[in-house]
Amino acid sequence: MRSGVISFFIEPEIVSDAATRIQSKKGIRIRVAKAVRNVRIAALELTTMKAKTALNRAPKSYSAAVVIRRAVRSDLTAVNDIYNHYVWHSTCTYQEEPETTASRRQWFGQHGAKHPVVVAEVNDEVVGWGSLSAYHPRSAYRRTVENSVYVHHQHHRRGVGSLLLNDLIVRARGLGHHAIIAGIDAEQAASVALHDRFGFQKVGQFRQVGFKFGRWLDVIYLELVL
Ligand SMILES: CC(C)(COP(=O)(O)OP(=O)(O)OC[C@H]1O[C@@H](n2cnc3c(N)ncnc32)[C@H](O)[C@@H]1OP(=O)(O)O)[C@@H](O)C(=O)NCCC(=O)NCCS
């Protein structure tokens, strides 16, 4: 790690949560970094040692900083473009028809303060996004969320997915959530490996519950208890 500083950023709303645990965990550093778009931002905590390894790769992969921030409505076209590539080409989503702009806007509107949508930006270009969604509408599930992470297919293996997932985990803790669930198609080795790196554990597998591209698909469920 260069000079003990991680050169990517989070918003101030989750800094205080990270700061409360700064004394209790090794490998956590936090500092106020600089202002981007009038938002004070700060470098952040590292969730696990495995995550630390992944996160350390990120700043070296781009000449500019990767900024992780809350999404705004003007990001939704980029969010949808990134996602629809996988609708057409991958089993990582079981959606078979492209997400429309209208449905994406509706989805975004349903993500309130407890269920953030974030984007990763490099040189003002959105290269990935992540979200925490309500896991189940029944009220006793209210502190359980399901996460999504999608990185533009031309930006893989540069640490963006790790930055997004780390950010979501930190936010989930800060928001008082207790568990994160990831439902992942069993063929998606990259996604399984990414979640494993952040401490998610496999809790189950449903066999042949999806059918896409002419074949039956299994879904693996991973969980991180916060
Ligand atoms: C899964 C995904 C988000 C990973 O994003 P990424 O930016 O490439 O991830 P990172 O560069 O941070 O990689 C972190 C680690 O994940 C694992 N990983 C990532 N891509 C991998 C691949 N193709 N094969 C195996 N492991 C992989 C590795 O352990 C990697 O660390 P390493 O590069 O040091 O070996 C990305 O591949 C993606 O958007 N896939 C399609 C959407 C998807 O499956 N989303 C998850 C469902 S919610």
The ligand as a Tripos MOL2 file, in Angstrom:
@<TRIPOS>MOLECULE
LIG
   48    50     1     0     0
SMALL
NO_CHARGES

@<TRIPOS>ATOM
      1 C1        -18.1370  -10.3060  -10.5810 C.3       1 LIG1
      2 C2        -17.6310   -8.9350  -11.0020 C.3       1 LIG1
      3 C3        -18.5120   -7.8860  -10.3390 C.3       1 LIG1
      4 C4        -16.1940   -8.7680  -10.5150 C.3       1 LIG1
      5 O1        -15.7870   -7.4350  -10.7950 O.3       1 LIG1
      6 P1        -14.2460   -7.0730  -11.0520 P.3       1 LIG1
      7 O2        -14.1360   -5.6050  -11.0580 O.co2     1 LIG1
      8 O3        -13.7340   -7.7880  -12.2260 O.co2     1 LIG1
      9 O4        -13.6080   -7.6870   -9.7270 O.3       1 LIG1
     10 P2        -12.1640   -7.4030   -9.1060 P.3       1 LIG1
     11 O5        -11.2240   -6.9280  -10.1530 O.co2     1 LIG1
     12 O6        -12.3420   -6.5400   -7.9020 O.co2     1 LIG1
     13 O7        -11.7420   -8.8610   -8.6680 O.3       1 LIG1
     14 C5        -11.6810   -9.2480   -7.3160 C.3       1 LIG1
     15 C6        -11.4970  -10.7340   -7.2320 C.3       1 LIG1
     16 O8        -12.6510  -11.4330   -7.7170 O.3       1 LIG1
     17 C7        -12.1990  -12.6460   -8.3440 C.3       1 LIG1
     18 N1        -12.4550  -12.6110   -9.7860 N.ar      1 LIG1
     19 C8        -12.8110  -11.5500  -10.5290 C.ar      1 LIG1
     20 N2        -12.9790  -11.9150  -11.8250 N.ar      1 LIG1
     21 C9        -12.7170  -13.2440  -11.8730 C.ar      1 LIG1
     22 C10       -12.7320  -14.2080  -12.9060 C.ar      1 LIG1
     23 N3        -13.0630  -13.8750  -14.1600 N.pl3     1 LIG1
     24 N4        -12.4520  -15.4880  -12.6010 N.ar      1 LIG1
     25 C11       -12.1370  -15.8480  -11.3450 C.ar      1 LIG1
     26 N5        -12.0960  -14.9670  -10.3080 N.ar      1 LIG1
     27 C12       -12.3850  -13.6840  -10.5750 C.ar      1 LIG1
     28 C13       -10.7140  -12.7280   -8.0930 C.3       1 LIG1
     29 O9        -10.5180  -13.3490   -6.8510 O.3       1 LIG1
     30 C14       -10.3600  -11.2670   -8.0570 C.3       1 LIG1
     31 O10        -9.1420  -10.9910   -7.4380 O.3       1 LIG1
     32 P3         -7.7660  -11.0960   -8.2960 P.3       1 LIG1
     33 O11        -7.9910  -10.3490   -9.5870 O.co2     1 LIG1
     34 O12        -6.7790  -10.4690   -7.3900 O.co2     1 LIG1
     35 O13        -7.5480  -12.5660   -8.5210 O.co2     1 LIG1
     36 C15       -17.6120   -8.7840  -12.5500 C.3       1 LIG1
     37 O14       -16.9810   -9.9080  -13.1060 O.3       1 LIG1
     38 C16       -18.9870   -8.6340  -13.1450 C.2       1 LIG1
     39 O15       -19.5180   -7.5260  -13.2240 O.2       1 LIG1
     40 N6        -19.5920   -9.7600  -13.5640 N.am      1 LIG1
     41 C17       -20.8850   -9.7490  -14.1500 C.3       1 LIG1
     42 C18       -21.9570   -9.3800  -13.1310 C.3       1 LIG1
     43 C19       -21.9900  -10.3180  -11.9520 C.2       1 LIG1
     44 O16       -21.7940  -11.5120  -12.0490 O.2       1 LIG1
     45 N7        -22.2910   -9.7280  -10.7850 N.am      1 LIG1
     46 C20       -22.4210  -10.4590   -9.5590 C.3       1 LIG1
     47 C21       -23.8370  -10.8580   -9.3490 C.3       1 LIG1
     48 S1        -24.6030   -9.7780   -8.2010 S.3       1 LIG1
@<TRIPOS>BOND
     1     1     2 1
     2     2     3 1
     3     2     4 1
     4     2    36 1
     5     4     5 1
     6     5     6 1
     7     6     7 2
     8     6     8 1
     9     6     9 1
    10     9    10 1
    11    10    11 2
    12    10    12 1
    13    10    13 1
    14    13    14 1
    15    14    15 1
    16    15    16 1
    17    15    30 1
    18    16    17 1
    19    17    18 1
    20    17    28 1
    21    18    19 ar
    22    18    27 ar
    23    19    20 ar
    24    20    21 ar
    25    21    22 ar
    26    21    27 ar
    27    22    23 1
    28    22    24 ar
    29    24    25 ar
    30    25    26 ar
    31    26    27 ar
    32    28    29 1
    33    28    30 1
    34    30    31 1
    35    31    32 1
    36    32    33 2
    37    32    34 1
    38    32    35 1
    39    36    37 1
    40    36    38 1
    41    38    39 2
    42    38    40 1
    43    40    41 1
    44    41    42 1
    45    42    43 1
    46    43    44 2
    47    43    45 1
    48    45    46 1
    49    46    47 1
    50    47    48 1
@<TRIPOS>SUBSTRUCTURE
     1 LIG1         1 GROUP 0 **** ****
